[in-house]
């Protein structure tokens, strides 16, 4: 059995952080393989127990403090094993970059040892390892991040555009977004890709894919046809094509193979209270605890 708890951040950190999550696998858990589809969050994973099997672009990643940037395509696989004890911070698409002064484009489609970027993560890993309680770990992390937030500079124009496109779930014409930033379309496209590592079209496509994926996870009885219409796909087959490209399978199979890669507090962050309650009921059925506020 595995237990997953998750929580949304303190309001002062919400411009940077979307959610926290902790996963603990029992000593008797048989190995479980979960697929990780394309995603736009920047994520740090802290590992304290048995290392999970993390595969990305034919590499097995073994860093105890692992930073992943936005992934514009299928990311890889996560093999859960007995004794895994992980804590993750899911940042906004440019959240980590703004807090730590790391250009978004340098970590997009990549994974790094986070302690090589900021040695402070080694001390943070040690402090988190001294406490197994999720609430205590969240408190430690928030104290650390609030200190960074106080010194953070404002988003640059492209990072702000990426955040806006993400919040809109990709539902804005790129030409309109370029106009909002006072740039011609081609200039904006070049600048956006240079700043984020993804073209605005790809970024918008992944944002819509994630929104559709999360909508189904929150409301399992909702039909894929309804979801495809709600998120601006031309038709259901258009959505299926995106899922096969970004998740390497049909919509239903992507949901099944993903497992708990996207924790409840993350997928309900932009949902209504009604949807959140539905997610909580679904979470309880999967032996998952969700904390909707912190």
Rosetta blueprint (number, residue, H / E / L):
1 X L
2 X E
3 X E
4 X E
5 X E
6 X E
7 X E
8 X L
9 X L
10 X L
11 X H
12 X H
13 X H
14 X L
15 X L
16 X L
17 X E
18 X E
19 X E
20 X E
21 X E
22 X E
23 X E
24 X E
25 X E
26 X L
27 X L
28 X L
29 X L
30 X L
31 X L
32 X E
33 X E
34 X E
35 X E
36 X E
37 X L
38 X L
39 X E
40 X L
41 X L
42 X E
43 X E
44 X E
45 X E
46 X E
47 X E
48 X L
49 X L
50 X L
51 X L
52 X L
53 X E
54 X E
55 X E
56 X E
57 X L
58 X L
59 X E
60 X E
61 X E
62 X L
63 X L
64 X L
65 X E
66 X E
67 X E
68 X E
69 X L
70 X L
71 X E
72 X L
73 X L
74 X L
75 X L
76 X E
77 X E
78 X E
79 X E
80 X E
81 X L
82 X L
83 X L
84 X L
85 X E
86 X E
87 X E
88 X E
89 X E
90 X E
91 X E
92 X L
93 X L
94 X L
95 X H
96 X H
97 X H
98 X H
99 X H
100 X H
101 X L
102 X L
103 X L
104 X H
105 X H
106 X H
107 X H
108 X L
109 X L
110 X L
111 X E
112 X E
113 X E
114 X H
115 X H
116 X H
117 X H
118 X L
119 X L
120 X H
121 X H
122 X H
123 X H
124 X H
125 X H
126 X H
127 X H
128 X H
129 X H
130 X L
131 X L
132 X L
133 X L
134 X H
135 X H
136 X H
137 X H
138 X H
139 X H
140 X H
141 X H
142 X H
143 X H
144 X H
145 X H
146 X H
147 X H
148 X H
149 X H
150 X H
151 X H
152 X L
153 X L
154 X L
155 X L
156 X L
157 X H
158 X H
159 X H
160 X H
161 X H
162 X H
163 X H
164 X H
165 X H
166 X H
167 X H
168 X L
169 X L
170 X L
171 X L
172 X L
173 X L
174 X H
175 X H
176 X H
177 X H
178 X H
179 X H
180 X H
181 X L
182 X L
183 X L
184 X L
185 X H
186 X H
187 X H
188 X H
189 X H
190 X H
191 X H
192 X H
193 X H
194 X H
195 X H
196 X H
197 X L
198 X L
199 X L
200 X H
201 X H
202 X H
203 X H
204 X H
205 X H
206 X H
207 X H
208 X H
209 X H
210 X H
211 X H
212 X H
213 X H
214 X H
215 X H
216 X H
217 X H
218 X H
219 X L
220 X L
221 X L
222 X L
223 X L
224 X H
225 X H
226 X H
227 X H
228 X H
229 X H
230 X H
231 X L
232 X L
233 X L
234 X L
235 X L
236 X H
237 X H
238 X H
239 X H
240 X H
241 X H
242 X H
243 X H
244 X H
245 X H
246 X H
247 X H
248 X L
249 X L
250 X L
251 X H
252 X H
253 X H
254 X H
255 X H
256 X H
257 X H
258 X H
259 X L
260 X L
261 X L
262 X L
263 X L
264 X H
265 X H
266 X H
267 X H
268 X L
269 X L
270 X L
271 X L
272 X L
273 X H
274 X H
275 X H
276 X H
277 X H
278 X H
279 X H
280 X H
281 X H
282 X H
283 X H
284 X H
285 X H
286 X L
287 X L
288 X E
289 X E
290 X E
291 X E
292 X L
293 X L
294 X L
